[in-house]
Amino acid sequence: MASPPRRTQRLGLRLLAGADSAFNRLYGWRGNPLYQSGTIAIALLLVLIVTGLWLIFFYRVGAPYESVARITADPWIGRWVRGTHRYASDLAMIAIVIHAFRMFAQGRSWGPRALAWMTGVVMTGLVLVVGLTGYVMVWDGFGYLVAREGARMMDSLPFLSEPISRAFTGNQDLLTPFFFLNLFAHIAIPLGIALVLWLHVSKVARPVLLPPRKVTAMMVGALVALSIIWPVGMQPAANPFVLDRTVVIDVFFGFWLPLVRPFSGGLALLILTVIAVTIFLLPVITRRHGPDVPPASVVDEDICVGCEQCAKDCPYDAIAMIEREPGGRSVLVARVDPDLCVSCGICAGSCAPMAVGPTGRTGRNQLDQVREFMAVAGDGAGVRGRHVVVCCERGAQSWGSKLADDGALLYPVDCSGSVHTSVIELLVRGGSAGVLVMSCPPRDCWNREGPTWLMERMYEEREAELKERVDRQRVRVAHAGAGDSSVAVAALRDFIVDTAVLDSATAEPLAEVEMECLTADALGGAAETPS
């Protein structure tokens, strides 16, 4: 029976599939904001920095509420800037939560990816603190409520000599240093966020930090338009004698208030701490054990020719090229760091001589598996005259039966980027009517760059490329997410129509494919990359 975290992940995947499909219909996979929630959050943080720097020129720590009121009253240089700042902060929290939920549901929060998850949780906490200090700087009813509840929890800490909450009883006015401290934290903490962000992406190669320019422009334009059409107003000034229920709470930053207010300060702090630590330790809670742990890639050094392609293609910088011992077949040889490898298998698709890949999933393993598939496919009739859809297992589980109903033979794989092009060549030269490779949308690849390298190997002659002798009219790449069954079916039907006008496919000798990849310079000790 699946554990609660695993069941939650499965439910999350179903929710994501439906949401992704809806947004794909609206914006296409290139513009789907759910695929780019992480980069959108970073772009919004930049918007917050720019608008915040502008607003800080007009803020006065000696008169916080009055200065913010003056900013809000100015329709030209204040109101819309403050509105953009406010809406961008709320949207940033939404984007962060979506990004975290996506990573958790897709199982991308444990093992070598644990650092990214944990630093992401830390960044979320810092963003929350920055937002709350911003609300305290306004010093309206919500800002006062945040400060009072925070002080009440801080009072439970044993190292404080005097209760902080006494400052919020209304017996005396708060001193200017309090607001200066909030201002300092509001400005300084983003520097810490930048450092944690560097750690967050330090374990990935070629990190993408910003969404496409069109998405960024549309997002910023929408925020500015919203701030003009629906301007942010002012709540009444902070007043300890006003009932809390009359205060309007920003749910994106004040969601925790209803949770802690019924409890004492110490118990409230304990509850929030337990929740935060649990989320932080999700990589430990959800980690796999024993046979459930996917194997790391390994290198057959007798076959490796030191071409460096696997190291270039690895999305997680898990492969390094080191000097081979004297007398080897090449100067360099690939070496996998198992502590960084996520077993995506992309290196297997990038290695022309098929020397690297997870155990059981190297290029040579793939050739054996596809030969077996060709022998038993179609109830033993083989692939001759049939369309084969090479797709990731997630897509096959979602809409594979619908493709089978249209007469296609399904060949599920772990990731489209891990498929060696010789597999596609074998299927085409084995008499298949056509091979449709159905990959995840490039912006939603669980292994980051699988569809990208697939397209370059198929059409841009990236090592290990699809050979020129393969009939390109019988090969096509399409993109469909787990919830895009209609897209997958439409792509298959279009492919069937386009290949129907071609001459009948004929099978060719297949041994040549494997021998070419495995024996190119295999005995000559050459260091160059095989063609």
C-alpha positions as CSV (number, residue, x, y, z in Angstrom):
1,M,0.0,0.0,0.0
2,A,1.3,3.4,-1.0
3,S,2.5,5.8,1.8
4,P,0.5,9.0,2.5
5,P,3.2,11.2,0.8
6,R,3.1,8.9,-2.3
7,R,-0.7,9.0,-2.4
8,T,-0.6,12.8,-2.1
9,Q,1.9,12.9,-5.0
10,R,-0.4,10.8,-7.2
11,L,-3.4,13.1,-6.4
12,G,-1.2,16.1,-7.2
13,L,-0.2,14.6,-10.6
14,R,-3.9,14.2,-11.5
15,L,-4.6,17.8,-10.5
16,L,-1.6,19.1,-12.4
17,A,-2.5,17.1,-15.5
18,G,-5.9,18.8,-15.6
19,A,-4.6,22.3,-14.9
20,D,-1.8,22.0,-17.4
21,S,-4.2,20.8,-20.1
22,A,-6.5,23.8,-19.5
23,F,-3.6,26.3,-19.6
24,N,-2.1,24.6,-22.7
25,R,-5.3,25.1,-24.5
26,L,-5.3,28.8,-23.6
27,Y,-1.6,29.7,-24.0
28,G,0.1,26.7,-25.7
29,W,2.9,24.8,-23.9
30,R,5.4,27.6,-24.7
31,G,3.4,30.2,-22.8
32,N,1.9,28.0,-20.1
33,P,2.6,29.8,-16.8
34,L,2.3,26.6,-14.7
35,Y,5.3,25.2,-16.5
36,Q,7.3,28.3,-15.6
37,S,6.2,29.0,-12.1
38,G,9.7,29.0,-10.7
39,T,11.1,31.5,-13.2
40,I,8.0,33.6,-12.9
41,A,8.6,33.8,-9.2
42,I,12.2,35.1,-9.8
43,A,10.9,37.6,-12.4
44,L,8.3,38.9,-9.8
45,L,11.1,39.3,-7.2
46,L,12.9,41.5,-9.7
47,V,9.7,43.6,-10.2
48,L,9.4,43.9,-6.4
49,I,13.0,45.1,-6.1
50,V,12.5,47.7,-8.8
51,T,9.2,49.1,-7.5
52,G,10.4,48.8,-3.9
53,L,13.5,50.9,-4.6
54,W,11.3,53.6,-6.1
55,L,8.8,53.6,-3.2
56,I,11.5,53.7,-0.5
57,F,12.4,57.3,-1.7
58,F,9.0,58.5,-0.4
59,Y,8.8,56.4,2.8
60,R,9.4,58.0,6.2
61,V,10.2,55.8,9.2
62,G,9.0,58.7,11.5
63,A,5.6,58.7,9.9
64,P,5.0,55.3,8.3
65,Y,1.3,55.3,7.8
66,E,1.1,59.0,6.7
67,S,3.9,58.5,4.1
68,V,2.3,55.5,2.6
69,A,-1.0,57.3,2.5
70,R,0.8,60.2,0.5
71,I,2.2,57.6,-1.9
72,T,-1.2,56.0,-2.4
73,A,-2.8,59.4,-3.0
74,D,-0.4,60.3,-5.9
75,P,-1.9,58.7,-9.1
76,W,1.2,59.4,-11.2
77,I,4.2,58.2,-9.3
78,G,2.8,56.5,-6.3
79,R,-0.5,54.7,-6.4
80,W,0.1,52.4,-9.4
81,V,3.7,51.7,-8.3
82,R,2.5,50.6,-4.9
83,G,-0.3,48.6,-6.5
84,T,2.2,46.8,-8.8
85,H,4.4,46.1,-5.8
86,R,1.5,44.7,-3.8
87,Y,0.1,42.6,-6.5
88,A,3.5,41.3,-7.6
89,S,4.2,40.1,-4.0
90,D,0.9,38.2,-3.9
91,L,1.5,36.7,-7.3
92,A,5.0,35.7,-6.3
93,M,3.7,33.7,-3.3
94,I,1.2,32.0,-5.7
95,A,4.0,31.1,-8.1
96,I,6.2,29.8,-5.4
97,V,3.5,27.5,-4.0
98,I,2.7,26.2,-7.5
99,H,6.4,25.6,-8.2
100,A,6.8,23.7,-4.9
101,F,3.7,21.7,-5.4
102,R,4.8,20.8,-8.9
103,M,8.2,19.6,-7.7
104,F,6.7,17.6,-4.9
105,A,4.0,15.9,-7.1
106,Q,6.5,15.0,-9.7
107,G,8.8,13.4,-7.2
108,R,11.6,16.0,-7.8
109,S,12.3,16.8,-4.2
110,W,14.5,14.0,-2.9
111,G,17.9,12.4,-3.5
112,P,20.2,14.7,-5.5
113,R,17.4,17.2,-5.8
114,A,17.0,17.6,-2.0
115,L,19.2,20.7,-1.8
116,A,17.0,22.5,-4.3
117,W,13.9,21.6,-2.3
118,M,15.4,22.6,1.1
119,T,16.8,25.9,-0.2
120,G,13.5,26.6,-1.9
121,V,11.7,26.2,1.4
122,V,14.2,28.6,3.0
123,M,13.6,31.1,0.2
124,T,9.9,30.8,0.7
125,G,10.3,31.6,4.4
126,L,12.5,34.6,3.6
127,V,10.0,35.9,1.0
128,L,7.2,35.5,3.6
129,V,9.2,37.5,6.2
130,V,10.0,40.2,3.6
131,G,6.4,40.6,2.8
132,L,5.3,40.7,6.4
133,T,7.9,43.4,7.2
134,G,6.5,45.3,4.3
135,Y,3.0,45.2,5.7
136,V,4.3,46.3,9.1
137,M,6.0,49.3,7.4
138,V,2.6,50.4,6.2
139,W,1.4,50.3,9.9
140,D,-2.3,49.8,9.1
141,G,-4.6,47.4,10.9
142,F,-3.1,44.3,9.2
143,G,0.5,45.5,9.8
144,Y,-0.3,46.0,13.5
145,L,-1.9,42.5,13.7
146,V,1.2,40.9,12.2
147,A,3.5,42.7,14.5
148,R,1.4,41.9,17.6
149,E,1.1,38.2,16.8
150,G,4.8,38.0,16.0
151,A,5.7,39.6,19.2
152,R,3.4,37.3,21.1
153,M,5.2,34.3,19.8
154,M,8.6,35.8,20.3
155,D,7.8,36.3,24.0
156,S,7.8,32.5,24.4
157,L,11.5,32.4,23.7
158,P,13.6,32.0,26.9
159,F,16.4,34.4,26.0
160,L,14.2,37.5,26.0
161,S,14.4,39.5,29.2
162,E,11.3,41.6,28.6
163,P,8.1,40.7,26.8
164,I,8.1,42.4,23.3
165,S,4.3,42.3,23.1
166,R,4.1,45.1,25.7
167,A,5.1,47.5,23.0
168,F,1.8,46.8,21.2
169,T,-0.7,47.3,24.1
170,G,-1.4,51.0,23.1
171,N,0.1,52.4,26.3
172,Q,2.8,54.1,24.4
173,D,3.7,55.0,20.8
174,L,6.2,52.8,19.0
175,L,9.6,54.3,18.6
176,T,11.2,55.2,15.2
177,P,13.9,52.4,15.6
178,F,11.2,49.8,15.4
179,F,10.1,51.0,11.9
180,F,13.8,51.5,10.9
181,L,14.5,47.9,11.9
182,N,11.6,46.7,9.7
183,L,12.8,48.8,6.8
184,F,16.3,47.4,7.2
185,A,15.0,43.8,7.2
186,H,12.8,44.6,4.2
187,I,15.8,45.7,2.3
188,A,18.5,43.4,3.6
189,I,16.7,40.0,3.5
190,P,16.5,40.1,-0.4
191,L,20.3,39.9,-0.4
192,G,20.0,36.6,1.5
193,I,17.4,35.4,-1.0
194,A,19.9,36.0,-3.8
195,L,22.5,33.9,-2.0
196,V,20.0,31.1,-1.3
197,L,18.8,31.3,-4.9
198,W,22.4,30.6,-6.0
199,L,22.4,27.5,-3.8
200,H,19.0,26.6,-5.2
201,V,20.3,26.2,-8.7
202,S,23.9,25.2,-7.9
203,K,23.2,21.5,-8.7
204,V,21.8,22.0,-12.1
205,A,23.5,22.7,-15.4
206,R,22.4,25.7,-17.5
207,P,19.7,26.9,-15.0
208,V,16.9,29.0,-16.6
209,L,16.2,31.9,-14.2
210,L,13.7,34.0,-16.1
211,P,10.6,33.1,-18.2
212,P,10.5,34.0,-21.9
213,R,10.4,37.8,-22.7
214,K,6.8,37.6,-24.0
215,V,5.6,36.0,-20.8
216,T,7.5,38.5,-18.7
217,A,6.1,41.4,-20.6
218,M,2.6,40.2,-20.5
219,M,2.8,39.5,-16.8
220,V,4.3,42.9,-15.9
221,G,1.8,44.6,-18.2
222,A,-1.1,42.8,-16.5
223,L,0.2,43.8,-13.0
224,V,0.4,47.5,-14.0
225,A,-3.0,47.4,-15.6
226,L,-4.5,45.7,-12.5
227,S,-2.9,48.3,-10.3
228,I,-4.5,51.1,-12.3
229,I,-7.9,49.5,-12.8
230,W,-8.2,48.2,-9.2
231,P,-5.9,50.5,-7.2
232,V,-4.7,49.4,-3.7
233,G,-6.3,51.5,-1.0
234,M,-5.5,52.2,2.6
235,Q,-6.9,50.4,5.6
236,P,-7.4,52.4,8.8
237,A,-4.2,53.1,10.7
238,A,-3.0,50.7,13.3
239,N,-5.1,50.9,16.4
240,P,-4.8,48.4,19.3
241,F,-8.3,49.2,20.4
242,V,-9.9,48.1,17.1
243,L,-11.4,44.6,17.0
244,D,-9.3,42.1,14.9
245,R,-12.3,40.9,12.9
246,T,-12.6,44.4,11.3
247,V,-9.1,44.1,9.8
248,V,-8.7,42.9,6.2
249,I,-6.1,40.2,6.0
250,D,-3.9,39.5,3.0
251,V,-4.5,35.7,2.7
252,F,-1.2,35.2,0.8
253,F,0.9,36.6,3.7
254,G,-1.5,36.3,6.6
255,F,-2.8,32.8,6.0
256,W,-1.1,31.7,9.3
257,L,-2.9,34.2,11.5
258,P,-6.2,32.2,12.0
259,L,-4.1,29.1,12.7
260,V,-2.1,30.7,15.6
261,R,-4.5,33.2,17.2
262,P,-6.5,30.6,19.2
263,F,-3.3,29.4,20.9
264,S,-0.8,30.7,23.4
265,G,2.3,32.3,21.9
266,G,4.5,29.3,22.7
267,L,2.1,26.8,21.3
268,A,1.5,28.9,18.2
269,L,5.3,29.1,17.6
270,L,5.6,25.4,18.1
271,I,2.8,24.7,15.6
272,L,4.4,26.9,12.9
273,T,7.8,25.4,13.6
274,V,6.6,21.8,13.2
275,I,4.9,22.6,9.9
276,A,7.9,24.4,8.6
277,V,10.3,21.6,9.6
278,T,8.1,19.0,8.1
279,I,8.0,20.8,4.8
280,F,11.7,21.3,4.9
281,L,12.3,17.6,5.6
282,L,10.0,16.3,2.9
283,P,13.1,15.0,0.9
284,V,13.8,12.8,3.9
285,I,10.2,11.8,4.4
286,T,9.6,10.9,0.7
287,R,13.0,9.4,-0.1
288,R,13.0,6.0,-1.7
289,H,14.6,2.8,-0.3
290,G,16.1,-0.3,-1.7
291,P,14.9,-1.4,-5.1
292,D,12.8,1.8,-5.4
293,V,15.9,3.9,-5.7
294,P,16.7,4.4,-9.5
295,P,20.2,3.3,-10.4
296,A,22.8,5.9,-11.2
297,S,24.5,5.9,-14.6
298,V,27.7,4.0,-15.1
299,V,30.4,4.2,-17.7
300,D,31.8,1.3,-19.6
301,E,35.4,2.7,-19.9
302,D,36.4,0.1,-22.5
303,I,33.9,1.6,-24.9
304,C,34.0,5.3,-23.9
305,V,35.9,7.4,-26.4
306,G,36.1,10.5,-24.3
307,C,34.0,12.6,-26.6
308,E,32.5,14.7,-23.7
309,Q,29.0,14.7,-25.1
310,C,27.4,13.0,-22.1
311,A,29.0,15.5,-19.8
312,K,27.7,18.4,-22.0
313,D,24.2,17.0,-22.1
314,C,23.8,16.0,-18.4
315,P,21.2,18.3,-16.9
316,Y,22.7,18.0,-13.4
317,D,26.4,18.2,-14.0
318,A,26.7,14.6,-12.7
319,I,29.3,13.6,-15.3
320,A,32.9,14.8,-15.4
321,M,35.6,14.1,-17.9
322,I,38.8,12.9,-16.2
323,E,42.2,11.9,-17.6
324,R,42.3,8.2,-18.4
325,E,45.3,6.1,-17.3
326,P,48.1,5.9,-19.9
327,G,47.5,3.3,-22.6
328,G,43.7,3.8,-22.8
329,R,41.8,4.3,-26.0
330,S,41.4,8.0,-25.3
331,V,42.9,10.9,-23.3
332,L,39.7,11.4,-21.3
333,V,37.0,9.2,-20.0
334,A,33.6,9.9,-18.5
335,R,33.0,9.5,-14.8
336,V,29.6,9.7,-13.1
337,D,29.1,11.1,-9.6
338,P,26.3,8.9,-8.2
339,D,25.5,11.6,-5.6
340,L,24.5,14.0,-8.3
341,C,22.9,11.5,-10.8
342,V,19.1,11.4,-10.8
343,S,19.0,8.4,-13.2
344,C,17.3,10.5,-16.0
345,G,19.1,8.4,-18.6
346,I,19.7,11.4,-20.9
347,C,23.4,10.5,-21.1
348,A,22.4,7.1,-22.6
349,G,20.7,9.0,-25.5
350,S,23.8,11.3,-26.0
351,C,26.4,8.5,-26.2
352,A,27.1,7.4,-29.8
353,P,29.1,4.4,-28.8
354,M,26.6,3.5,-26.1
355,A,29.1,3.5,-23.2
356,V,27.1,5.3,-20.5
357,G,23.7,5.1,-18.9
358,P,21.8,3.8,-15.9
359,T,22.0,0.0,-15.4
360,G,19.8,-1.7,-17.8
361,R,19.0,1.5,-19.8
362,T,22.2,2.1,-21.8
363,G,22.1,2.4,-25.6
364,R,23.0,-1.2,-25.9
365,N,20.3,-2.2,-23.5
366,Q,17.8,-0.1,-25.5
367,L,18.7,-1.9,-28.7
368,D,18.1,-5.3,-27.1
369,Q,14.8,-4.1,-25.7
370,V,13.6,-2.7,-29.0
371,R,14.5,-5.8,-30.9
372,E,12.5,-7.8,-28.4
373,F,9.6,-5.3,-28.8
374,M,9.7,-5.7,-32.5
375,A,9.6,-9.5,-32.3
376,V,6.4,-9.5,-30.1
377,A,4.6,-6.3,-31.1
378,G,1.3,-6.5,-32.8
379,D,0.5,-9.9,-31.2
380,G,3.6,-11.3,-32.8
381,A,3.1,-9.7,-36.2
382,G,5.9,-7.2,-35.6
383,V,6.0,-3.5,-36.4
384,R,5.9,-3.8,-40.2
385,G,3.3,-1.5,-41.6
386,R,2.3,-0.2,-38.2
387,H,2.9,3.2,-36.6
388,V,4.9,3.1,-33.4
389,V,4.6,5.8,-30.8
390,V,7.7,6.2,-28.6
391,C,6.4,8.0,-25.5
392,C,7.3,8.5,-21.8
393,E,5.6,6.2,-19.3
394,R,3.5,9.0,-17.9
395,G,2.0,9.8,-21.2
396,A,1.4,6.1,-22.0
397,Q,-0.4,5.7,-18.7
398,S,-2.6,8.7,-19.4
399,W,-3.6,8.5,-23.1
400,G,-1.8,5.4,-24.4
401,S,-5.0,3.4,-24.7
402,K,-6.5,6.0,-27.0
403,L,-3.5,5.9,-29.3
404,A,-3.7,2.1,-29.3
405,D,-7.4,2.4,-30.3
406,D,-6.2,4.3,-33.4
407,G,-3.9,1.3,-34.3
408,A,-0.6,2.6,-32.9
409,L,1.9,0.4,-31.2
410,L,3.1,2.0,-27.9
411,Y,6.8,1.8,-26.9
412,P,7.0,3.5,-23.4
413,V,10.3,4.9,-22.3
414,D,11.5,6.7,-19.1
415,C,12.2,9.9,-20.9
416,S,12.3,10.9,-24.5
417,G,15.7,12.5,-24.0
418,S,17.1,9.1,-23.0
419,V,16.1,7.3,-26.2
420,H,19.1,6.5,-28.4
421,T,18.4,7.5,-32.0
422,S,19.5,4.0,-33.1
423,V,16.2,2.8,-31.5
424,I,14.3,5.0,-33.8
425,E,16.4,3.9,-36.7
426,L,15.7,0.2,-35.9
427,L,12.0,0.8,-35.8
428,V,12.0,2.6,-39.2
429,R,14.3,0.2,-41.0
430,G,12.4,-2.7,-39.4
431,G,9.4,-1.8,-41.6
432,S,7.4,0.5,-39.4
433,A,5.0,2.8,-41.2
434,G,6.3,5.6,-39.1
435,V,7.8,6.4,-35.7
436,L,6.1,9.2,-33.7
437,V,8.2,10.3,-30.7
438,M,5.7,11.9,-28.2
439,S,7.7,13.8,-25.6
440,C,6.6,16.0,-22.7
441,P,6.4,19.7,-23.4
442,P,10.0,21.0,-23.2
443,R,9.1,23.4,-20.4
444,D,7.7,20.5,-18.3
445,C,10.3,17.8,-18.8
446,W,10.8,16.0,-15.4
447,N,14.5,15.7,-16.4
448,R,14.7,19.4,-17.5
449,E,16.3,19.0,-21.0
450,G,15.1,15.7,-22.4
451,P,12.9,17.0,-25.2
452,T,15.5,19.7,-26.0
453,W,18.3,17.3,-26.7
454,L,15.9,14.9,-28.5
455,M,15.0,17.6,-31.0
456,E,18.7,18.5,-31.5
457,R,19.7,14.8,-32.1
458,M,16.8,14.3,-34.5
459,Y,17.1,17.5,-36.5
460,E,20.3,19.5,-35.6
461,E,22.9,16.7,-35.9
462,R,23.8,16.8,-32.2
463,E,25.8,13.8,-31.2
464,A,24.5,11.0,-31.2
465,E,22.4,12.2,-34.2
466,L,19.8,10.3,-36.2
467,K,21.6,9.1,-39.3
468,E,20.9,10.6,-42.7
469,R,19.9,7.2,-44.1
470,V,16.8,7.2,-41.9
471,D,13.7,8.4,-43.9
472,R,12.8,11.6,-42.1
473,Q,9.3,11.4,-43.6
474,R,8.6,8.4,-41.4
475,V,9.8,10.1,-38.2
476,R,8.2,12.9,-36.3
477,V,8.4,14.5,-32.8
478,A,5.3,15.9,-31.0
479,H,4.7,17.2,-27.5
480,A,1.9,16.3,-25.2
481,G,1.5,16.5,-21.5
482,A,-0.2,13.8,-19.4
483,G,-3.5,15.7,-19.6
484,D,-3.3,16.4,-23.3
485,S,-4.9,13.3,-24.6
486,S,-6.6,15.2,-27.5
487,V,-3.3,16.7,-28.5
488,A,-1.6,13.2,-28.6
489,V,-4.5,11.7,-30.6
490,A,-4.5,14.6,-33.1
491,A,-0.7,14.3,-33.5
492,L,-1.0,10.6,-34.2
493,R,-3.8,11.0,-36.7
494,D,-2.0,13.7,-38.6
495,F,1.1,11.6,-38.7
496,I,-0.9,8.6,-40.0
497,V,-2.5,10.8,-42.8
498,D,0.9,12.2,-43.8
499,T,2.6,8.8,-44.0
500,A,-0.2,7.2,-45.8
501,V,1.0,8.7,-49.1
502,L,4.4,7.2,-48.8
503,D,5.4,3.9,-50.4
504,S,4.9,0.8,-48.3
505,A,7.7,0.5,-45.8
506,T,10.2,-2.3,-46.3
507,A,12.3,-4.0,-43.7
508,E,16.1,-3.7,-44.0
509,P,18.9,-5.7,-42.3
510,L,19.1,-4.5,-38.7
511,A,22.5,-5.8,-37.5
512,E,24.3,-2.9,-39.1
513,V,22.9,-0.3,-36.7
514,E,24.2,-2.0,-33.6
515,M,27.6,-2.8,-35.1
516,E,28.2,0.7,-36.3
517,C,27.6,2.2,-32.9
518,L,29.5,-0.4,-31.0
519,T,32.6,-0.9,-33.1
520,A,33.4,2.5,-34.5
521,D,37.2,2.7,-33.8
522,A,36.6,0.2,-31.0
523,L,39.8,-1.6,-31.6
524,G,41.9,1.2,-33.0
525,G,42.5,3.1,-29.8
526,A,41.3,6.3,-31.5
527,A,40.2,9.2,-29.4
528,E,37.9,10.9,-31.8
529,T,34.1,10.8,-31.6
530,P,32.5,8.0,-33.7
531,S,30.2,9.2,-36.5
